[in-house]
Amino acid sequence: MAVAEAAVRLSDDQVRERVAVLKRLKELLLRQRLKFESYMEILGHQKDDIEKGDVEAMTAHAELEQSVVREIFTIQKVIDPLEDMYSAAYPAAESEVPQLKASLESMKREVLRQSDGNRALLKERMGAMRREIDELKTGSYKRPRSVYGLEGGGSLIDIQG
């Protein structure tokens, strides 16, 4: 009878462990989804800043973006081994983890698309600014270097008399 109780107890322990692992995995996946959502929001603001040409706001959003990306990677480092452990221990288990993972993959693709769009927009904006600078350097706004250059050329003046 003690053997039967040990088998039941082990089974209960396994169930508790499985539930704990699953809860932790779901919690981390949900946290990562929230991070992706905040990343998308930052990318949206960043796009507006690029279009406006607001350099200070672009810098602030870039710093925020780096912070969120670091957090996403940190969470992913915890999710991967936890997911492997869960899959190895319970290969046939059905849960909502695949749905959460599919949702995260979809969000990741959307984030990459938005990030690529912002990068292209920024590249275009920087090209336009470079052209404006070049135009200022060489275009019609170029001023002569001295006040004597305004006359259009040298002339002789007879100072003797």
VMD Tcl script that draws the C-alpha trace (Angstrom):
set ca {
  {0.00 0.00 0.00}
  {2.88 2.36 0.68}
  {4.04 1.82 -2.89}
  {0.60 2.78 -4.24}
  {0.57 5.93 -2.09}
  {4.07 6.84 -3.31}
  {2.92 6.39 -6.91}
  {-0.12 8.61 -6.29}
  {1.94 11.19 -4.44}
  {4.54 11.25 -7.21}
  {1.74 11.72 -9.67}
  {0.34 14.62 -7.62}
  {3.82 16.16 -7.45}
  {4.17 15.82 -11.19}
  {0.82 17.50 -11.71}
  {1.76 20.36 -9.38}
  {5.10 20.75 -11.15}
  {3.40 20.71 -14.52}
  {0.89 23.33 -13.43}
  {3.65 25.52 -11.96}
  {5.76 25.29 -15.13}
  {2.75 25.97 -17.33}
  {1.70 28.98 -15.25}
  {5.19 30.43 -15.33}
  {5.48 29.84 -19.07}
  {2.11 31.48 -19.74}
  {3.02 34.42 -17.50}
  {6.27 34.98 -19.38}
  {4.60 34.67 -22.78}
  {1.95 37.19 -21.75}
  {4.62 39.56 -20.42}
  {6.49 39.26 -23.69}
  {3.31 40.04 -25.60}
  {2.91 43.22 -23.54}
  {6.50 44.16 -24.35}
  {5.83 43.68 -28.06}
  {2.73 45.86 -27.78}
  {4.71 48.63 -26.10}
  {7.41 48.22 -28.75}
  {4.79 48.71 -31.48}
  {3.57 51.85 -29.73}
  {7.12 53.22 -29.57}
  {7.62 52.46 -33.27}
  {4.42 54.35 -34.07}
  {5.62 57.42 -32.16}
  {9.02 57.07 -33.74}
  {7.47 57.14 -37.21}
  {5.66 60.38 -36.36}
  {8.92 61.88 -35.07}
  {10.77 60.90 -38.24}
  {8.09 62.50 -40.39}
  {8.22 65.69 -38.29}
  {12.00 65.69 -38.20}
  {12.03 65.96 -34.39}
  {15.56 64.77 -33.63}
  {15.29 64.97 -29.83}
  {12.11 62.89 -29.76}
  {13.64 60.38 -32.21}
  {16.61 60.00 -29.89}
  {14.38 59.49 -26.85}
  {12.29 56.90 -28.68}
  {15.42 55.11 -29.90}
  {16.63 54.81 -26.30}
  {13.22 53.52 -25.21}
  {13.25 51.08 -28.11}
  {16.63 49.69 -27.05}
  {15.37 49.21 -23.51}
  {12.26 47.34 -24.62}
  {14.24 45.15 -27.03}
  {16.65 44.23 -24.21}
  {13.69 43.27 -22.02}
  {12.19 41.16 -24.81}
  {15.46 39.27 -25.27}
  {15.82 38.79 -21.51}
  {12.34 37.32 -21.26}
  {13.04 35.12 -24.30}
  {16.15 33.74 -22.58}
  {13.92 32.53 -19.73}
  {11.09 31.31 -21.98}
  {13.24 29.05 -24.19}
  {14.55 26.70 -21.47}
  {11.22 26.73 -19.65}
  {9.42 25.77 -22.84}
  {11.97 23.02 -23.55}
  {11.53 21.67 -20.03}
  {7.75 21.71 -20.39}
  {7.85 20.00 -23.79}
  {10.27 17.31 -22.60}
  {8.29 16.54 -19.47}
  {4.86 16.67 -21.10}
  {5.18 16.06 -24.84}
  {1.52 15.24 -25.44}
  {0.07 17.97 -23.27}
  {-2.39 20.35 -24.87}
  {-2.44 23.86 -23.58}
  {-2.87 27.41 -24.73}
  {0.90 27.79 -25.09}
  {0.83 27.12 -28.85}
  {-1.82 29.84 -29.27}
  {0.25 32.31 -27.27}
  {3.37 31.41 -29.26}
  {1.49 31.90 -32.55}
  {0.23 35.27 -31.32}
  {3.78 36.28 -30.36}
  {5.14 35.23 -33.75}
  {2.47 37.32 -35.45}
  {3.34 40.32 -33.28}
  {7.05 39.78 -33.95}
  {6.43 39.88 -37.71}
  {4.38 43.07 -37.32}
  {7.12 44.67 -35.20}
  {9.74 43.77 -37.80}
  {7.57 45.19 -40.59}
  {7.03 48.45 -38.70}
  {10.70 48.68 -37.75}
  {11.74 48.15 -41.38}
  {9.26 50.82 -42.47}
  {10.66 53.28 -39.91}
  {14.21 52.47 -41.02}
  {13.32 53.14 -44.66}
  {11.53 56.37 -43.74}
  {14.49 57.51 -41.67}
  {16.88 56.69 -44.49}
  {14.72 58.69 -46.90}
  {14.51 61.61 -44.47}
  {18.28 61.60 -43.93}
  {18.84 61.59 -47.70}
  {16.55 64.59 -48.08}
  {18.40 66.43 -45.31}
  {21.75 65.66 -46.94}
  {20.47 67.04 -50.24}
  {19.29 70.20 -48.47}
  {22.69 70.64 -46.84}
  {24.48 70.11 -50.14}
  {22.15 72.60 -51.77}
  {22.93 75.14 -49.09}
  {26.65 74.61 -49.58}
  {26.68 74.83 -53.37}
  {23.37 76.32 -54.39}
  {22.04 79.81 -54.81}
  {22.44 80.46 -51.10}
  {26.20 80.50 -51.38}
  {27.52 83.89 -50.37}
  {30.77 85.43 -51.49}
  {33.59 85.12 -49.03}
  {34.32 88.83 -48.76}
  {32.55 92.12 -49.29}
  {34.82 92.76 -52.29}
  {33.39 89.70 -53.98}
  {30.04 91.45 -54.29}
  {31.36 93.81 -56.99}
  {31.71 91.07 -59.57}
  {35.38 91.55 -60.36}
  {38.44 93.76 -59.94}
  {38.77 97.25 -61.28}
  {41.60 99.75 -61.56}
  {41.48 102.96 -59.63}
  {43.87 105.77 -60.40}
  {45.03 107.08 -57.05}
  {47.70 109.43 -58.37}
  {45.59 111.96 -59.63}
}
mol new
graphics top color blue
foreach p $ca { graphics top sphere $p radius 0.5 }
foreach p [lrange $ca 0 end-1] q [lrange $ca 1 end] { graphics top cylinder $p $q radius 0.2 }
display resetview
